[in-house]
Amino acid sequence: MESRLLCVTLGLMITTEPGNAQSTKELPIATNGQIFPWDRMRLPKTISPLHYDLTIHPNLTTLNFTGVVRIQLDVLEDTSTIILHAKQMQISGALLLAPDGVKPLQVLEYPRFHQLSLLSDSVLTKGRKYEVQLVFAANLSDSFHGFYKSSYRTSTGEVRVLASTQFEATFARGAFPCFDEPAFKANFTVRIIREPRHIAVSNMPKVKTVELPGGLLEDHFDTTVKMSTYLLAYIVSDFQSVSKTTQHGVKITVYAVREKIDQTAFALDAAVKLLDFYDDYFDIPYPLPKQDLAAIPDFQSGAMENWGLTTYRETGLLFDPEKSSVSDKQGIAKVIAHELAHQWFGNLVTMEWWNDLWLNEGFAKFMEFISLDITYPELHVDDFFLGKCFEAMEVDSLSSSHPVSTPVENPTQIQEMFDDVSYDKGACILNMLRDFLTPEAFEIGIIRYLKRYSYQNTVNSHLWDSLTNICNSDDLDKGRMEHKEFCSKRNLSSVSFCKWYSGDELDVKAIMDTWTLQEGFPLVTVEVRGREVWLSQERFLKTDDPSLIDGFLWQIPLTYMTSASNTIHRFLLKTKRDVLYLPEEVDWVKFNVDMSGYYMVHYAGEGWNSIIRLLQHNHTALTSNDRASLIHDIFQLVSIGKVRLDTALELSLYLSRETEVMAVTQGFGELVPLYKLMEKRDMAALENQMKGYIVDLFRELIDRQKWTDSGSVSERVLRSYLLLFACVRNYAPCVTKATQLFNKWKDSDGNMSLPVDITMAVFVIGARTPEGWDFLFEKYRHSLQMSVKSRMKVAMAVSPLQDKLKWMMEQSLHGEVMKTQDLPDVVVSVSKNPRGYKLAWDFLRTHWHTLIKKFDLGSHSVSYMVTGVTNQYSTREMMDEVRNFFSSLTEETGSEMRCIQQTYETIEDNIRWMDTNLPLLQAWLNKHSHRAVHEDL
């Protein structure tokens, strides 16, 4: 009680109610020893920023920066304390610019929560506006976030330095003092001081440049729209640029280093086309006069959606028509489509807090496929959407998964939200909802959402409210008006939005809360009994603890078709069990048509046998998406004991006639991990038998592949995949051809033009010898084509030469020749290599503290390395080794990260799988393997 009175007297904001995070015993202490007047991770709601006036002066020689920020404040409650964020920054002056004059403010720092407290002698009055001014200095970050240093090497070997920003999620506070939470939206006016040899770009166009004493220049940028701190961006560099204007009058500019500017044409055209598409699709004009895309030489993630200045990895933006592959083109188009979708979803309408990050990321991931399907139909992106759902299910089937919308507080937890659940599951449940509502009703609903909440922050329920009552409601007239407007804009006479459900049945929020507020996903068990179809649902979970499966119930928009009809039938399963009635008896039934729903299906009784017969006799009766989902589901069901392994392997036999990319790659995706588990054990005979079975299964398809760049995008992606697999597996015809091509290419000193689709297979064979590896590395070192470098890097990482693998990881950490941004990919590639998995695990342990500093705790890069290096272990010895290492960490060094729990679960699941299924696998292969076994690497 006394301490509470004392705090009140001091005008402090400490709260010491029972259950608060910090009790009276552990009051937060500022760096100068005083009590810090705020004890929570989240900022108080007493003050809100309205406008930032920010001047930044980076020095690219000394690698530090100075700045001044003036923040206009709106006082929402009487207070004498301003709490805001700053991280690793020297504050040398703080002033309050009040209506009654300029006054100094006392500054307290609390590094644990990255907070500053500005203490005023007088009370700031509710309803009044004030300004504070802070002078600050810091070093350019040597990580990939905040205001950080990047560098590149010119073709003459000169190293050039630039400075760029990455503020999402909680890194703006490392660049200037600010209210660094997404709900504190404000306008920003930026000035950047630079040398004449550099240019500066920011979110808005440059208004003017002023000459300063000492030969420096100060660029003044126009004021931004109202936005969150994490979307602010600026770059000081010597980049070159190319520009075009969209049909709606927005100037698009792509920036890159001088020697790569000729690889920007595709990105420029794609950005123009996509921004125009979104402008029309969302029916809201893009609100800024320009949109820049910048290729940054050092970049941790794929890209960042800063409003008006999107930033990318060079591989995410640069395309060489001669040297880049179709999957590179597809990848670049998807990244640009993703970031430009964010200009509406995320930037215009922003989640209230990071717990609903999926509202940004799930939507942007989903819109990649919607937009490119229309703007670039030849890229066939819809062929690959399914893979996103399978990837999400991989993590979502573990008990360490999390709901799409999940509470987070600290920066590590926030970083962990940038995962497959927020992105891929988010996209898949939106796709399911779109299919359920109809695309037209869905589009009307999201236009309504974006218009209603422009420049605001939202939570889940705002989206569901906007998607409800489109067909029938108290709001019927408004719905009809939106319907009419939509149809006239799309040149449609009329569309039926309510295609299969009755009016009183549709409660979007009730349905979607079951998909966003609980983790995991349902397994629907289907049993056909005459004309009755018995349905039941349970959580799909890879665990031997049945108690974790209880208590979950979803509202599942089921779709199905039967042998008797091509019509897609629909049924909303709201209960644990239900029964459907068919008009007649059928030979087979297939649920989750085209896998438009985010759930798995188990066909009980004779169900799987009837599907296996169908695939063996007439697999094209089902779409390739349906076939891919059957392959996925049956092998996943083996891991939880619902289906015997030999049944799944019987289904896989049909793959010898499969030609479609998703079904073929899903076949590999389920079969290859079986021998990858064995590679970490001493069981060469069974391992080689399994490898032989897979090669035999796809032998005819591999033999039919031409070593050229002909065919559709999907055919070309499949060709690259098959030839690479065949070479890695030592399939003689492929090895012979690839060896010949590599030798010719090497003899020409790399000048001979190889067909792009086959380069991975050729490089992988070449990297097997020390001379070939060294030659590839020299070409890697000097190449300016990012996509070629990526393929060389992978080939070098799957070489059997252990000394080279070790050296490669060390080089990537060093960052001189091989960029540190690529280290996670290199480490994970080495870990998948049967000769490298121990090296990768040792490397991860040895350099752990460096890695978490460079890539940040909780980041996707760190979790990708942790799970990627360990997810093929299947022995108790390796489990103990992994557990010993991670349990030796502290919370500060990552012990609480979700990826560690995922790792434990995955290894336990692998051990269980091997214990249960190895005898079955052995027996089945003995029965089916009658062709020659191919030796391993």
Buried (B, 14 or more C-beta within 10 A) or exposed (E): EEEBEEBEEBBBBBEBEEEEEEEEEEBBEBEEEBBBBBBBBEBBEBBBBBBBBBBBBBBBEEBBBBBBBBBBBBBEEEBBBBBBBBBEBEBEEBBBBBEEEEEEBEBBBBEEBBBBBBBBEEEBEEEEEBBBBBBBEBBBBBBBBBBBBBBBBEEEEEEBBBBBBBBBBBBBBBBBBBBBBBBBBBBBBBBBBBBEEBBBBBBBBBEEBEEEEEEEBBBBBBBBBBBBBBBBBBBBBBBBBBEBEBEEEBBBBBBBBEBBBEBBBBBBBBBBBBBBBBBBBBBBEBBBEBBBBBBBBBBBBBBBBBBBBBBBBBBBBBBBEEBBBBBBBBBBBBBBBBBBBBBBBBBBBBBBBBBBBBBBBBBBBBBBBBBBBEBBEEBBBBBBBBBBBBBBBBBBBBBBBBBBBBEBBBBBBBBBBBBBBBBBBBBBBBBBBBBBBBEBBBBBBBBBBBBEBBEBBBBBBBBBBBBBBBBBEEEEEEBEEBBEEBBEEEEEEEBEBBEBBEEEEBEBBEBBBBBBEBBBBBBBBBBBEEEEBBBBBBBBBBBEEEEEBEEBBBBBBBBBBBBBEEEEBBBBBBEEEBEBEBEEEBEBBBBBBBBBBBBBBBBBEEBBBBBBBBBBEEBEBBBBBBBBBBBBBBBBBBBBEBBBBBBBBBBBBBBBEBBBBBBBBBBBBBBBBBBBBBBBBEBEEBBBBBBBBBBBBBBEBBEEBEBEBEBBBBBBBBBBBBBBBBBBBBBEEBBEBBBEBBBEBBEEEBEEEBBBBBBBBBBBBBBBBEEBBBBBBEBBEEBBBBBBBBBBBBBBBBBBBBEBBBBBBEBBBEBEEBBBBBBBBBBBBBBBBBBBBBBBBEBBBEBBEEBBEBBBBBBBBBBBBBBBBBBBBBBEEBBEBBBEBBEEBEEEBBEBBBBBBBBBBBBBBBBBBBEBBBEBBBEBBEEBBEEEBBEBE
